[in-house]
Amino acid sequence: MLLRYYKFSIVFTLVCLALGVWYGWAQSGSLAATASMLWIIFVLSILEVSLSFDNAVVNAAVLKDMDEVWQRRFLTWGMLIAVFGMRIVFPLAIVAVAAGLGPMDAVNLSLNSPEEYERIVSSAHVGIAGFGGAFLAMVGLSFFFDGEKDVHWITWIEEKLSVVSNIKAAEIALLLLVIYGISTMLPAADALTFMISGTLGLVTFIAVEAISTILEMREEALKLQGAVVRSGLGGFLYLNILDASFSFDGVIGAFALSNNMVVIALGLSIGAMFVRSMTIHLVKQGTLAEYRYLEHGAFWAIIALGGIMLFSAVMHIPETVTGLIGAVLIGLSLWWSIRHNKRNPDTEIEEAIRAD
């Protein structure tokens, strides 16, 4: 049963590992070096899945409300953007912009001077941390700063956030204070970069929300006129930007294991494909409706990841810690959901019916 959701990812993994064997042998001619390269690819794929499982849950939460046509578009076109765009083109674009190189020169640098390539990508970390951290933090905060939210997991915090949400733009003010506070710990040049990139991450989130709202209003107007609406463009844009924000962390963190662009691309692409399969699994099985607090755990994990990305501008936080925090939060929310279902079997049935 599970195999049908993960069959393509397994095949994709085998293809990537085969490419890794071919590339490793072509580069080194050594069985030991090739095996070492394959091991790094495998570890990178696990790292990507551990960092992005909460991404799969949030993707599923948005996808379940989207039209089937746009679901397919996200799972196909979005996959190309996630794998090819963010795991391959994005690091090359950073190098091209930072070093003032052309696209082919950036590719040559990544293949022939991996140490310099790693240095340039890592030098852009402050800006990436500001943008990605701010966007992810807003995604998480907007879920809890919701006055209409009536299901709470960590009640003593979530109820207060729900009440505070009546103050307009409270979450934006909170995030701006955090961004400013972190910028005071940085050298002047880095502080300016961090403030600008963090603000742009915040503005990007607001812009995507605005586009989604405009499209939803248009769809409602068409429905009132009796037209059949089959649009999910707003959700499609939102999910792809969210995917991009999640991938920032994985791409930068990958350099802790390897500075070889090919190895990094293969490992992260395998992980990204499995995250996409998990998203399909969650949507088709209706897992979010079945487990009451799973979505809450995912959004708390996103807030944690956003906070870690922001603070990574001033201190190094191991990727293992980042992945572990997300896994613990999601695991706890899943366990809490199972406990709730056992204690309230009638409520579980009612929620499943409501979800359908």
N, C-alpha and C positions, 0 to 999 in steps of 0.2 A: 504493500500500500504506500509506504513512504518512498519507495524507489521511484515512483512516477514523478514525484516532485524534485528528486535529486539526480535523476538519471543523466540529464544533460550536463549538470555540474561535474558529475563523476567522469563522463567522457571528456569534458573540457580539461579536467585535471590531468587525465592521462596524456592528452595531447600536449599540455604545457610541460609535463614531466619529460615527455619524449623530446620536446624541443630543448629542455634543459640538459638532457643527456647529450644531444647532438652539439649544442653550444659549448658545454663543458669540455667535451672531448676535443672539439675543434680548437678551443683556446689553449688547452693544457696538454692534451695527449696522454693524460694520466688518469688512471682509474680512481685513485684516491682523491684527486682534486675534483673530478666529476662528481663523485659521491658526496663530497663536502658541499659542492654547489647545489646538489639536489636537496640536501638536508636544509640548507638555508632557505631554499624555495619553499619547502614544506613548513618550516617554522614561520616564515613570513605570511603564508596563507592562514595559519592558525592565529597569528597576531591580528591579522585583518578581521577575521571572524569574531575574535574576542572583543575587539574595539568597536565593531559595527553591529553586534547582535541587537542592541537597542535601536539602531537604525532600521533594522528589519521590522521590529514591532511598530515603530512610528510609521514606516512606509505602509504597513498593513492597515493601520488605523485610518490613513488617508485614502488608500486604494479601495477599501471596502465601500466607500461612499461615492466612488467614481464610476462613470459609465464603463461598460466592459470593453468598448473600443479603446478608450483612453488607458485602461488597465493594460491592455496588450501593447499599446504604444510605449508606455513607460517601461514595460518588461522587455521590450525589444530595442527601441531607439535609446531609451534610458540606459540600457546595458552597454550600448556602444559608447555613450558619453562617459559612463562610470569607469569602464575598463580602458578603452582607448584614450579618451579625453583626459581623465584625471590621473590615471596611473602611468601614462606615457607622455602625452602632449604637455600636461601641466608642468612637470619638473623641467622639461626642455624649455618651455616658455619662460620659466623663472630664470633659467641660465641665460637665455637669449636676451631678455630685458636687462638683467642685472649686469651682464658683461658686454652688452651692446653688440651681440653677435647675430648673424643670420641663422635661420632654422637649421640648415645643413651643418654650419659650423658648430652649433650647439650639439647636434647629434654626434659629430666627430669628436667633440670634447668629451662627451659622456662615454664614448666607446674607447677612446685612446688615452684620455687623462682623467680617470675616474676620481682621483683624489681632488683635483681642481674642481671637477663637476660637483662633488659632494660639498666642498667648501663654499661654492657659490650658492647652492641650494640652501645650505644651512645658514648662510648669511642673511637670507630673506626670512628667517624664522620669526623675527619680531613682528613683521607686518602680517604674516600668515596667521600667527597666534592671535593677533588683535582682531582680524577680520573673522576668521573661523570661530574663535571663542565667543565673540559678540553675537554672531548669528545663531550659534547653537544655544547659547544662554537664553536668547530671546525666544527660541522655539520652546524650550523647557518652561520658562517663566510664564509664557502666554497660556500654557495649558493649566497652570495652577491659579493664575490671576484671572479667574473666571467666576463672576458672581452667580452664574446659572448652574455651576457645577454642584451636584448634590451627592456624588459618591466620593468618599475620601478614604485614603489608605492610612497615611500618617496624619491622623485626624487633628492633633493639636497644632500642627503646622498648616496643613492644607485648609482647614476651616478659617484660620486667620488670614491667609493669603486670599481666599475667596472674598472675605469681607473687605480687605484692603483694596481689592480690585475695583471697588466703587469709586476710588480716587483715580481720576483719569491719568493715564500714562505713569502710574506708580512704578511699574516694572521697568519702564524706560529710564526713569530717574535713578532707580536702584542700580541698574547696569552702568549708567554713565558715571555714577559715583565710584563704582568698582574699577572701571577703566581708568578714571583719573587717579585713583589711589595707587594702582599698579604703575602708572606712568611716572609717578613721583619717585619710584625705586629705580628708574632707568636713567642712563646718561641722556643729556638734553636731546641729541639727535635721534636716539632710539625712542625717547619719550614722545617726540612729535610724530614719528612714524607709527607708533603704537596707538596714539590718540586718533590719528587720521584713519588708520585701517579699522580700528574698533568702531569709529563713527560710521564708516562706510558699511561695515557689517550690519550695524543697527539700521541704517537707511535702506540697505538691500532687503532686510526682513520686512520693513514697513512697506517698501515698494511692492514686494511679492504679495503681501497681505492685501494691499490696495488693488492690485490687478485681480486677485481672486475675488474680492468683494464686488468689483465692477462687473466681472463676468457672471457672478452669481445673481446680481441684480438684473442683468440682461436676460439670463435664463429664466428667472421668475417672471419677468415681463412677457417673455415669449410663451411661457406656460399658461399665463392668464389669457393669452390670445388663442390658446388651443394648439399651439405649435408643439411638435415633438422635439425636445431638447436632448442632444447627445454630446454635450461638451464637457471636457474636464481639463481644459488648458491651464486654468489657474493651479489646480492640484499638480499637474504635470510639471509646471515651472517650479513650484514649491519643492517637490520631491527631488528634482534634479539639483537644485541649489543646496538642499539639505544633504544629498549624497556627496556633493562636492565638498561641503564643510566637514563631513565625516572623513573624507579621504585625505584632507590636509594632514591630519594627525598621523595616519598610517604611512603616508609618503615620507614625511620627515622622520618618523620613528624608524623606518626601514633602514636608514643609513647607519643605525647602531649595529646592524648585522652585516650590511654589505654596501659598497659604494658602486656596485656594478648595475648599470641601468637595466640591462636585460634580466638579470636575476631578480631585481626588485619588481619589475613589471610582471614577470611570470608569477611570482609569489603573491603579490597583491591582487592580481587578476583572478587567480584561483579563489582567494578569499572573497572577493567581490561577487563572483558567480554564486558561491554558496550562500552568501547573504541574500542574493536575489531569489534563490530557491527557497530559503526560509521565509521570505516575504510571501511568495506564492502559497506556500504551505499554510501560513497563518491566515491568509485571506480565504482560501478554499475550505479550510477546516473550521472556520469561524471561531478560532481559538480565543480571540479577544473578547467575544461575547461569553465564552465558557469560563474564562478566568478573569474575574471581576477587577483585580488590582494589577494585572500584568502591564497594562498601558501606563499606569501610574509609575510602576517601577522603571519602565523604559524612559519616561520623561524625567524622572529624578536622575537616572543615569546620564541623560543628555545634559542636564544642568551641571552634573559633576564633571562631565567631559569638557563642557564649555568653560567651566571654572579652571580646570586643569590646563586647558589650552591658553587661557589668559595669563595664568601665573607662570606658565612655562617660558614666558618672555623674560622672567627674572630669575628663574631657577629650573634646573633639570629635574623632571619627574619621570622615572622609568616607565616605559610603556607597559611593563608587567603590572605595575600599580594601577595604571589607568584601566586596563582590561579587567583587572580583578575587582575594582570598585563597581564597574558596570555589571559584571557577572553576579556579584553579591546582591546588588540592589534588585536585579531582575529575578534572581533565584528566590530572594525573600518575598517579593511580591507574588511570585508563582505559588510558593508555599502558603502564603497568607490567603490566596484565592482558593486553593484546594481546601484549606481549613474552613473557610467561610462556606464553601459548597457543601461540605459534610455537615456543618451545623445548621445550614439553611437550605435543605434540598428543594423546598418549594420555590424559594427565591431564584434558585439556579434555573429552574424550568421556566419561570415567568420571564427572566432576562433573555433566555434563549429564544422564546416565542417573540419577545419584543424586538430582538435583533433581526429575526426573519421578517 
